[in-house]
Amino acid sequence: MKSLFIIALLFLGTVNQDKTTIEVTYDGYYEGVYSFTTITDDEDDFGETLEFENISDEILKKYDLNSETFIGEEFTITYIKEIDDDGNYEFVTYKLIDIKKTNNQRE
């Protein structure tokens, strides 16, 4: 019976969703959070803010997002939305998988 309960807990754990790739502007790093805003063509839409708490060392070696160098720069990012369900609450986190600087700066 205990093993069935443990398997159920593992099943209810983190669930990975599909990868999403979007264009964003890097807003900066503040209090342990890397912040990006989605780019839209609608001038009345300010975009959605995406926040990442943990970014791999590999990505940070490619782009030093801890510095202010890339603030305001445009990137194409790929991320996974992770949902952790403990039975009472769902916790949503975003995991950055890939990042590439774009050359199309919008006016």
DSSP file (Angstrom, degrees, kcal/mol; ACC not computed):
  #  RESIDUE AA STRUCTURE BP1 BP2  ACC     N-H-->O    O-->H-N    N-H-->O    O-->H-N    TCO  KAPPA ALPHA  PHI   PSI    X-CA   Y-CA   Z-CA
    1    1 A M     >        0   0    0      0, 0.0     4,-1.8     0, 0.0     5,-0.1   0.000 360.0 360.0 360.0 -39.6    0.0    0.0    0.0
    2    2 A K  H  >  +     0   0    0      1,-0.2     4,-2.3     2,-0.2     5,-0.2   0.904 360.0  52.6 -62.2 -40.4    2.9    2.4    0.8
    3    3 A S  H  > S+     0   0    0      1,-0.2     4,-2.3     2,-0.2    -1,-0.2   0.871 106.7  52.7 -66.1 -34.5    4.4    1.8   -2.6
    4    4 A L  H  > S+     0   0    0      2,-0.2     4,-2.0     1,-0.2    -1,-0.2   0.895 109.5  49.7 -64.1 -40.1    1.1    2.7   -4.3
    5    5 A F  H  X S+     0   0    0     -4,-1.8     4,-2.1     2,-0.2    -2,-0.2   0.896 110.6  49.4 -64.7 -41.9    1.0    5.9   -2.4
    6    6 A I  H  X S+     0   0    0     -4,-2.3     4,-2.3     2,-0.2    -2,-0.2   0.908 110.3  50.3 -65.8 -42.3    4.6    6.8   -3.3
    7    7 A I  H  X S+     0   0    0     -4,-2.3     4,-2.2     1,-0.2    -1,-0.2   0.902 109.5  51.9 -61.8 -40.6    3.9    6.1   -7.0
    8    8 A A  H  X S+     0   0    0     -4,-2.0     4,-1.9     1,-0.2    -2,-0.2   0.904 109.2  50.0 -62.4 -41.7    0.8    8.3   -6.8
    9    9 A L  H  < S+     0   0    0     -4,-2.1     4,-0.5     1,-0.2    -2,-0.2   0.900 110.6  49.4 -64.1 -40.4    2.9   11.2   -5.3
   10   10 A L  H >< S+     0   0    0     -4,-2.3     3,-0.8     1,-0.2    -1,-0.2   0.887 109.9  51.7 -65.3 -37.9    5.4   10.8   -8.1
   11   11 A F  H 3< S+     0   0    0     -4,-2.2    -1,-0.2     1,-0.2    -2,-0.2   0.857 109.2  50.0 -66.0 -35.7    2.7   10.9  -10.7
   12   12 A L  T 3< S+     0   0    0     -4,-1.9    73,-0.9    -5,-0.2    -1,-0.2   0.505  96.8  95.8 -81.2  -3.6    1.2   14.1   -9.2
   13   13 A G  S <  S-     0   0    0     -3,-0.8    72,-0.6    -4,-0.5    -3,-0.1   0.403  88.8 -22.0 -68.7-151.0    4.7   15.8   -9.2
   14   14 A T        -     0   0    0     70,-0.2     2,-0.5    68,-0.1    70,-0.2  -0.330  58.3-162.8 -65.1 133.7    6.1   18.1  -11.8
   15   15 A V  E     -A   83   0A   0     68,-2.2    68,-1.9    -3,-0.1     2,-0.4  -0.981  10.2-142.7-119.5 124.3    4.5   17.8  -15.3
   16   16 A N  E     -A   82   0A   0     -2,-0.5    66,-0.2    66,-0.2     2,-0.1  -0.704  15.3-158.0 -87.8 136.2    6.4   19.3  -18.3
   17   17 A Q  E     -     0   0A   0     64,-1.4     3,-0.1    -2,-0.4    -1,-0.0  -0.384  36.5 -64.4 -98.8-177.9    4.4   21.0  -21.0
   18   18 A D  E     -     0   0A   0     -2,-0.1    63,-0.6     1,-0.1    -1,-0.2  -0.218  58.1 -97.4 -65.2 157.5    5.3   21.6  -24.6
   19   19 A K  E     -A   80   0A   0     61,-0.1     2,-0.4    -3,-0.1    61,-0.2  -0.530  36.2-156.7 -74.4 143.0    8.2   23.9  -25.5
   20   20 A T  E     -A   79   0A   0     59,-2.6    59,-2.4    -2,-0.2     2,-0.5  -0.986   5.1-164.1-123.4 133.3    7.2   27.5  -26.4
   21   21 A T  E     +A   78   0A   0     -2,-0.4     2,-0.3    57,-0.2    57,-0.2  -0.978  22.8 154.3-119.4 126.0    9.4   29.7  -28.6
   22   22 A I  E     -A   77   0A   0     55,-2.2    55,-2.6    -2,-0.5     2,-0.4  -0.934  43.6-106.5-144.2 163.9    8.7   33.5  -28.6
   23   23 A E  E     +A   76   0A   0     -2,-0.3    16,-2.2    16,-0.2     2,-0.3  -0.820  46.2 168.5 -94.7 135.1   10.4   36.8  -29.2
   24   24 A V  E     -AB  75  38A   0     51,-2.9    51,-2.7    -2,-0.4     2,-0.4  -0.895  34.6-126.0-139.9 165.3   11.1   38.9  -26.1
   25   25 A T  E     -AB  74  37A   0     12,-2.5    12,-2.3    -2,-0.3     2,-0.5  -0.963  33.1-121.2-111.6 135.4   12.9   41.9  -24.8
   26   26 A Y  E     - B   0  36A   0     47,-2.7    46,-3.4    -2,-0.4    10,-0.2  -0.657  27.1-177.3 -80.5 124.8   15.2   41.4  -21.9
   27   27 A D  E     -     0   0A   0      8,-2.9     2,-0.2    -2,-0.5     9,-0.2   0.687  44.4-105.0 -94.7 -22.5   14.1   43.6  -18.9
   28   28 A G  E     - B   0  35A   0      7,-1.2     7,-2.7    42,-0.1     2,-0.5  -0.683  30.3 -68.2 127.9 179.0   16.9   42.7  -16.5
   29   29 A Y  E     + B   0  34A   0      5,-0.2     2,-0.4    -2,-0.2     5,-0.2  -0.958  49.1 165.0-115.6 123.4   17.8   40.7  -13.4
   30   30 A Y  E >   - B   0  33A   0      3,-2.4     3,-1.2    -2,-0.5    -2,-0.0  -0.971  63.4 -15.6-146.8 126.5   16.4   41.8  -10.1
   31   31 A E  T 3  S-     0   0    0     -2,-0.4     3,-0.1     1,-0.3    -1,-0.1   0.871 129.1 -45.6  49.2  47.1   16.2   40.0   -6.7
   32   32 A G  T 3  S+     0   0    0      1,-0.2     2,-0.4    22,-0.0    -1,-0.3   0.586 115.6 110.0  81.3  11.1   17.0   36.6   -8.2
   33   33 A V  E <   -B   30   0A   0     -3,-1.2    -3,-2.4    18,-0.0     2,-0.6  -0.979  55.8-149.7-127.0 130.6   14.6   36.9  -11.2
   34   34 A Y  E     -BC  29  52A   0     18,-3.0    18,-2.5    -2,-0.4     2,-0.4  -0.866  25.4-157.2 -93.6 123.4   15.4   37.2  -14.9
   35   35 A S  E     +BC  28  51A   0     -7,-2.7    -8,-2.9    -2,-0.6    -7,-1.2  -0.883  17.1 174.1-115.4 133.5   12.6   39.2  -16.5
   36   36 A F  E     -BC  26  50A   0     14,-2.6    14,-3.1    -2,-0.4     2,-0.4  -0.948  17.4-148.0-130.2 150.6   11.6   39.2  -20.2
   37   37 A T  E     -BC  25  49A   0    -12,-2.3   -12,-2.5    -2,-0.3    12,-0.2  -0.983  24.5-117.7-121.3 132.9    8.6   40.9  -21.9
   38   38 A T  E     -B   24   0A   0     10,-2.7     2,-0.5    -2,-0.4   -14,-0.3  -0.329  26.7-124.6 -66.0 148.8    7.0   39.4  -25.0
   39   39 A I        -     0   0    0    -16,-2.2     2,-0.3     8,-0.1   -16,-0.2  -0.829  31.8-178.3 -97.8 129.8    7.1   41.5  -28.2
   40   40 A T        -     0   0    0     -2,-0.5   -16,-0.0     5,-0.2     5,-0.0  -0.880  33.7-138.5-124.9 159.3    3.8   42.3  -29.9
   41   41 A D  S    S+     0   0    0     -2,-0.3     2,-0.7     3,-0.0    -1,-0.1   0.581  81.8  93.8 -88.3 -12.1    2.9   44.1  -33.1
   42   42 A D    >   -     0   0    0      1,-0.1     3,-1.7     2,-0.0    -2,-0.1  -0.737  65.5-155.0 -85.9 115.1   -0.1   45.8  -31.3
   43   43 A E  T 3  S+     0   0    0     -2,-0.7    -1,-0.1     1,-0.3    -2,-0.0   0.697  94.8  55.1 -65.9 -17.9    1.1   49.2  -30.0
   44   44 A D  T 3  S+     0   0    0      2,-0.0     2,-0.6    -3,-0.0    -1,-0.3   0.552  93.3  81.8 -88.6  -8.5   -1.7   49.1  -27.4
   45   45 A D    <   -     0   0    0     -3,-1.7    -5,-0.2     1,-0.1     3,-0.1  -0.873  60.3-166.5-101.1 120.1   -0.5   45.7  -26.0
   46   46 A F        -     0   0    0     -2,-0.6    -1,-0.1     1,-0.2    -3,-0.1   0.446  42.3-120.7 -85.6   0.4    2.5   46.0  -23.6
   47   47 A G        -     0   0    0     -5,-0.1     2,-0.4   -10,-0.1    -1,-0.2  -0.033  28.4 -72.3  84.4 169.4    3.2   42.3  -23.8
   48   48 A E        -     0   0    0     -3,-0.1   -10,-2.7    -9,-0.0     2,-0.5  -0.828  40.6-128.8-103.5 140.1    3.4   39.7  -21.2
   49   49 A T  E     -C   37   0A   0     -2,-0.4     2,-0.4   -12,-0.2   -12,-0.2  -0.772  20.5-166.2 -91.5 130.7    6.1   39.5  -18.6
   50   50 A L  E     -C   36   0A   0    -14,-3.1   -14,-2.6    -2,-0.5     2,-0.4  -0.958   4.7-162.1-114.4 134.2    7.9   36.1  -18.2
   51   51 A E  E     -C   35   0A   0     -2,-0.4     2,-0.5   -16,-0.2    43,-0.4  -0.958   6.1-168.2-122.4 135.9   10.1   35.6  -15.2
   52   52 A F  E     -C   34   0A   0    -18,-2.5   -18,-3.0    -2,-0.4     3,-0.1  -0.983   8.1-172.9-122.5 126.2   12.8   32.9  -14.7
   53   53 A E  S    S+     0   0    0     -2,-0.5     2,-0.5    41,-0.4    -1,-0.1   0.849  76.9  37.3 -84.7 -36.5   14.3   32.2  -11.4
   54   54 A N        +     0   0    0     40,-0.4    42,-0.6   -20,-0.1     2,-0.4  -0.967  61.9 178.3-123.5 125.9   17.0   29.7  -12.5
   55   55 A I        -     0   0    0     -2,-0.5    42,-0.1    -3,-0.1     5,-0.1  -0.987  36.6-105.6-124.3 136.4   18.9   29.9  -15.8
   56   56 A S     >  -     0   0    0     -2,-0.4     4,-2.1    40,-0.4     3,-0.2  -0.129  20.8-121.5 -60.7 152.7   21.6   27.4  -16.6
   57   57 A D  H  > S+     0   0    0      1,-0.2     4,-1.9     2,-0.2     5,-0.2   0.835 112.8  61.8 -61.0 -33.2   25.3   28.3  -16.4
   58   58 A E  H  > S+     0   0    0      2,-0.2     4,-1.3     1,-0.2    -1,-0.2   0.914 106.8  43.0 -60.6 -44.5   25.5   27.4  -20.1
   59   59 A I  H  > S+     0   0    0      1,-0.2     4,-2.6     2,-0.2    -1,-0.2   0.901 112.6  52.9 -68.3 -40.8   23.1   30.1  -21.1
   60   60 A L  H  < S+     0   0    0     -4,-2.1    -2,-0.2     1,-0.2    -1,-0.2   0.777 106.4  53.5 -68.4 -25.5   24.7   32.6  -18.7
   61   61 A K  H  < S+     0   0    0     -4,-1.9    -1,-0.2    -5,-0.2     3,-0.2   0.858 111.7  45.9 -71.8 -35.0   28.1   32.0  -20.3
   62   62 A K  H  < S+     0   0    0     -4,-1.3     2,-0.4     1,-0.3    -2,-0.2   0.912 132.3  15.0 -71.9 -44.2   26.6   32.7  -23.7
   63   63 A Y  S  < S-     0   0    0     -4,-2.6     2,-2.0    -5,-0.1    -1,-0.3  -0.970  74.2-139.1-135.2 116.0   24.8   35.9  -22.4
   64   64 A D    >   +     0   0    0     -2,-0.4     3,-1.2    -3,-0.2     6,-0.4  -0.535  30.3 170.5 -76.4  84.2   25.7   37.5  -19.1
   65   65 A L  T 3   +     0   0    0     -2,-2.0    -1,-0.2     1,-0.3   -36,-0.1   0.556  67.5  71.7 -75.7  -7.1   22.2   38.3  -18.1
   66   66 A N  T 3  S+     0   0    0     -6,-0.2    -1,-0.3    -3,-0.1   -37,-0.1   0.723  93.4  66.0 -77.5 -21.2   23.4   39.3  -14.6
   67   67 A S  S <  S-     0   0    0     -3,-1.2     3,-0.3     1,-0.1   -38,-0.1  -0.349  93.0-116.1 -89.9 177.4   24.9   42.4  -16.0
   68   68 A E  S >  S+     0   0    0      1,-0.2     3,-1.1     2,-0.1    -3,-0.1   0.361  87.4 103.5 -93.4   4.8   23.0   45.3  -17.6
   69   69 A T  T 3  S+     0   0    0     -5,-0.3    -1,-0.2     1,-0.2    -4,-0.1   0.844  84.9  37.1 -56.0 -40.7   24.6   44.7  -21.0
   70   70 A F  T >  S+     0   0    0     -6,-0.4     3,-2.2    -3,-0.3   -44,-0.4   0.339  79.5 130.3-102.1   6.6   21.6   43.1  -22.6
   71   71 A I  T <  S+     0   0    0     -3,-1.1   -44,-0.2     1,-0.3     3,-0.1  -0.433  81.7  15.4 -62.3 129.7   18.8   45.1  -21.0
   72   72 A G  T 3  S+     0   0    0    -46,-3.4    -1,-0.3     1,-0.3     2,-0.2   0.318  98.2 128.2  87.6  -7.1   16.5   46.3  -23.8
   73   73 A E    <   -     0   0    0     -3,-2.2   -47,-2.7   -47,-0.2     2,-0.4  -0.506  58.5-120.5 -82.1 151.6   17.9   43.8  -26.3
   74   74 A E  E     +A   25   0A   0     28,-0.3    28,-2.2   -49,-0.2     2,-0.3  -0.743  34.3 173.8 -96.2 139.9   15.6   41.4  -28.3
   75   75 A F  E     -AD  24 101A   0    -51,-2.7   -51,-2.9    -2,-0.4     2,-0.5  -0.929  32.3-131.7-136.1 158.1   15.9   37.7  -28.0
   76   76 A T  E     -AD  23 100A   0     24,-3.1    24,-2.1    -2,-0.3     2,-0.3  -0.983  36.9-172.7-106.7 122.3   14.2   34.6  -29.2
   77   77 A I  E     -AD  22  99A   0    -55,-2.6   -55,-2.2    -2,-0.5     2,-0.4  -0.865  19.6-155.4-118.5 151.7   13.7   32.3  -26.3
   78   78 A T  E     +AD  21  98A   0     20,-2.5    19,-3.0    -2,-0.3    20,-1.9  -0.994  26.6 165.5-121.4 130.8   12.5   28.7  -25.9
   79   79 A Y  E     -AD  20  96A   0    -59,-2.4   -59,-2.6    -2,-0.4     2,-0.4  -0.931  30.5-133.5-142.2 164.3   11.0   27.7  -22.5
   80   80 A I  E     -AD  19  95A   0     15,-2.3    15,-2.8    -2,-0.3     2,-0.6  -0.974  17.4-138.3-119.6 134.5    9.0   25.0  -20.8
   81   81 A K  E     - D   0  94A   0    -63,-0.6   -64,-1.4    -2,-0.4     2,-0.4  -0.834  22.5-160.4 -90.5 121.0    6.1   25.7  -18.5
   82   82 A E  E     -AD  16  93A   0     11,-3.3    11,-2.5    -2,-0.6     2,-0.5  -0.886   5.3-161.6-107.3 133.8    6.3   23.4  -15.5
   83   83 A I  E     -AD  15  92A   0    -68,-1.9   -68,-2.2    -2,-0.4     2,-0.6  -0.964   0.9-165.7-116.3 121.4    3.3   22.7  -13.3
   84   84 A D  E     - D   0  91A   0      7,-3.0     7,-2.8    -2,-0.5     2,-0.6  -0.932   7.3-171.6-108.2 114.5    3.9   21.2   -9.8
   85   85 A D  E     + D   0  90A   0    -73,-0.9     5,-0.2    -2,-0.6    -2,-0.0  -0.924  14.5 178.6-111.7 113.3    0.7   19.9   -8.3
   86   86 A D        -     0   0    0      3,-1.9     4,-0.1    -2,-0.6    -1,-0.1   0.285  60.8 -97.8 -95.0  11.0    0.9   18.8   -4.7
   87   87 A G  S    S+     0   0    0      2,-0.4     3,-0.1   -75,-0.2    -2,-0.0   0.003 119.5  48.4  98.7 -29.0   -2.8   17.9   -4.5
   88   88 A N  S    S+     0   0    0      1,-0.3     2,-0.3     0, 0.0    -1,-0.1   0.724 117.1  20.4-109.1 -36.4   -3.8   21.2   -2.9
   89   89 A Y        -     0   0    0      2,-0.0    -3,-1.9    -5,-0.0     2,-0.5  -0.944  62.3-136.3-136.2 153.4   -2.1   23.8   -5.1
   90   90 A E  E     -D   85   0A   0     -2,-0.3     2,-0.5    -5,-0.2    -5,-0.2  -0.961  18.0-162.0-109.2 128.5   -0.6   24.2   -8.5
   91   91 A F  E     -D   84   0A   0     -7,-2.8    -7,-3.0    -2,-0.5     2,-0.5  -0.948   5.7-157.5-110.9 125.4    2.7   26.0   -8.8
   92   92 A V  E     +D   83   0A   0     -2,-0.5     2,-0.3    -9,-0.2    -9,-0.2  -0.892  17.2 168.5-106.9 127.8    3.8   27.2  -12.2
   93   93 A T  E     -D   82   0A   0    -11,-2.5   -11,-3.3    -2,-0.5     2,-0.4  -0.933  25.4-134.7-131.1 158.7    7.4   27.9  -13.0
   94   94 A Y  E     -D   81   0A   0    -43,-0.4     2,-0.5    -2,-0.3   -41,-0.4  -0.946  11.2-159.0-116.3 135.1    9.1   28.6  -16.3
   95   95 A K  E     -D   80   0A   0    -15,-2.8   -15,-2.3    -2,-0.4     2,-0.4  -0.960  16.0-136.3-116.4 118.6   12.4   26.9  -17.3
   96   96 A L  E     +D   79   0A   0    -42,-0.6   -40,-0.4    -2,-0.5   -17,-0.3  -0.601  26.6 172.9 -75.2 123.5   14.5   28.6  -20.0
   97   97 A I  E     +     0   0A   0    -19,-3.0     2,-0.3    -2,-0.4   -18,-0.2   0.822  62.2   0.7 -98.9 -42.5   15.8   26.0  -22.5
   98   98 A D  E     -D   78   0A   0    -20,-1.9   -20,-2.5     2,-0.0    -1,-0.4  -0.989  55.1-169.0-150.2 153.2   17.4   28.2  -25.2
   99   99 A I  E     +D   77   0A   0     -2,-0.3     2,-0.4   -22,-0.2   -22,-0.2  -0.988   4.9 179.0-147.3 135.8   18.1   31.8  -26.0
  100  100 A K  E     -D   76   0A   0    -24,-2.1   -24,-3.1    -2,-0.3     2,-0.2  -0.997  29.2-122.9-138.7 132.9   19.3   33.6  -29.1
  101  101 A K  E     -D   75   0A   0     -2,-0.4   -26,-0.3   -26,-0.2     2,-0.2  -0.544  29.1-144.1 -73.0 135.5   19.9   37.3  -29.7
  102  102 A T        -     0   0    0    -28,-2.2   -28,-0.3    -2,-0.2    -1,-0.0  -0.658  11.2-148.5 -99.6 158.7   17.9   38.6  -32.6
  103  103 A N  S    S+     0   0    0     -2,-0.2     2,-1.5     1,-0.1    -1,-0.1   0.509  71.0  99.2-100.4  -7.5   19.0   41.3  -35.0
  104  104 A N        -     0   0    0    -30,-0.0     2,-0.5     2,-0.0    -1,-0.1  -0.625  52.4-175.9 -87.3  88.1   15.6   42.8  -35.7
  105  105 A Q        -     0   0    0     -2,-1.5     2,-0.2   -31,-0.0   -32,-0.0  -0.734  18.2-140.1 -81.2 125.2   15.4   45.8  -33.5
  106  106 A R              0   0    0     -2,-0.5    -1,-0.0     1,-0.1   -32,-0.0  -0.543 360.0 360.0 -87.5 151.7   12.0   47.4  -33.8
  107  107 A E              0   0    0     -2,-0.2    -1,-0.1     0, 0.0    -2,-0.0   0.442 360.0 360.0 -89.7 360.0   11.4   51.1  -33.9
